[in-house]
Amino acid sequence: MQLDVKMMKIKVMSDQQIREEGFKVLMTHLGPSKAMRFWAACKLGEGDYLQLKDRLFCEETADSLYEKIIAYQNSKQSDKKEELG
């Protein structure tokens, strides 16, 4: 009997990469303000916040972040209105 064994490559993420991916998910689902509050409340601030901030927001401006915050708040208000009917 012959076994056909194929090798799989597994990409192992570093703890820092996992934290960054998790933070991006938080930003998407909670918005910037709540995500930062969650991050602080959990004391997840290992490492240099300024470097993390620079990587996460490297392509953002104050105006683009403001627009995203307003859009996020408006979408949440619309969701609440739909829930209330």
One Martini backbone bead per residue (centre of mass of N, CA, C, O) as a GRO file, in nm:
protein
   85
    1MET     BB    1   0.096   0.037   0.023
    2GLN     BB    2   0.041   0.375  -0.085
    3LEU     BB    3   0.125   0.700   0.017
    4ASP     BB    4  -0.015   1.027  -0.032
    5VAL     BB    5   0.194   1.291   0.051
    6LYS     BB    6   0.132   1.624   0.142
    7MET     BB    7   0.263   1.933   0.172
    8MET     BB    8   0.213   2.185   0.410
    9LYS     BB    9   0.178   2.527   0.444
   10ILE     BB   10   0.236   2.726   0.735
   11LYS     BB   11   0.129   3.028   0.863
   12VAL     BB   12   0.289   3.205   1.120
   13MET     BB   13   0.194   3.429   1.338
   14SER     BB   14   0.255   3.681   1.517
   15ASP     BB   15   0.150   3.845   1.785
   16GLN     BB   16   0.151   4.123   1.649
   17GLN     BB   17  -0.020   4.044   1.400
   18ILE     BB   18  -0.269   3.957   1.559
   19ARG     BB   19  -0.323   4.225   1.699
   20GLU     BB   20  -0.357   4.392   1.441
   21GLU     BB   21  -0.593   4.233   1.323
   22GLY     BB   22  -0.781   4.271   1.565
   23PHE     BB   23  -0.785   4.581   1.552
   24LYS     BB   24  -0.913   4.602   1.271
   25VAL     BB   25  -1.175   4.466   1.353
   26LEU     BB   26  -1.255   4.668   1.567
   27MET     BB   27  -1.263   4.915   1.381
   28THR     BB   28  -1.487   4.807   1.194
   29HIS     BB   29  -1.710   4.734   1.433
   30LEU     BB   30  -1.665   4.997   1.644
   31GLY     BB   31  -1.465   5.196   1.589
   32PRO     BB   32  -1.231   5.412   1.700
   33SER     BB   33  -1.325   5.481   1.988
   34LYS     BB   34  -1.403   5.195   2.096
   35ALA     BB   35  -1.141   5.053   2.026
   36MET     BB   36  -0.958   5.223   2.211
   37ARG     BB   37  -1.110   5.164   2.473
   38PHE     BB   38  -1.072   4.860   2.464
   39TRP     BB   39  -0.766   4.855   2.455
   40ALA     BB   40  -0.732   5.003   2.730
   41ALA     BB   41  -0.910   4.816   2.913
   42CYS     BB   42  -0.719   4.554   2.839
   43LYS     BB   43  -0.421   4.624   2.828
   44LEU     BB   44  -0.292   4.599   2.507
   45GLY     BB   45  -0.024   4.806   2.519
   46GLU     BB   46   0.196   4.656   2.390
   47GLY     BB   47   0.438   4.849   2.320
   48ASP     BB   48   0.437   5.088   2.056
   49TYR     BB   49   0.186   5.294   1.984
   50LEU     BB   50   0.309   5.482   1.769
   51GLN     BB   51   0.382   5.257   1.570
   52LEU     BB   52   0.102   5.136   1.540
   53LYS     BB   53  -0.040   5.392   1.446
   54ASP     BB   54   0.131   5.435   1.192
   55ARG     BB   55   0.046   5.166   1.055
   56LEU     BB   56  -0.273   5.194   1.069
   57PHE     BB   57  -0.262   5.530   0.970
   58CYS     BB   58  -0.070   5.597   0.718
   59GLU     BB   59  -0.327   5.674   0.504
   60GLU     BB   60  -0.427   5.891   0.699
   61THR     BB   61  -0.631   6.156   0.787
   62ALA     BB   62  -0.815   6.363   0.961
   63ASP     BB   63  -1.039   6.377   0.747
   64SER     BB   64  -1.075   6.069   0.694
   65LEU     BB   65  -1.144   5.997   0.986
   66TYR     BB   66  -1.385   6.181   1.018
   67GLU     BB   67  -1.555   6.054   0.792
   68LYS     BB   68  -1.564   5.771   0.921
   69ILE     BB   69  -1.699   5.848   1.184
   70ILE     BB   70  -1.956   5.970   1.065
   71ALA     BB   71  -2.044   5.721   0.904
   72TYR     BB   72  -2.062   5.534   1.146
   73GLN     BB   73  -2.267   5.695   1.312
   74ASN     BB   74  -2.489   5.697   1.095
   75SER     BB   75  -2.522   5.388   1.074
   76LYS     BB   76  -2.606   5.348   1.371
   77GLN     BB   77  -2.856   5.530   1.363
   78SER     BB   78  -3.001   5.368   1.142
   79ASP     BB   79  -3.013   5.102   1.297
   80LYS     BB   80  -3.186   5.207   1.534
   81LYS     BB   81  -3.431   5.301   1.366
   82GLU     BB   82  -3.495   5.016   1.252
   83GLU     BB   83  -3.542   4.877   1.528
   84LEU     BB   84  -3.782   5.077   1.614
   85GLY     BB   85  -3.964   5.142   1.343
   0.00000   0.00000   0.00000
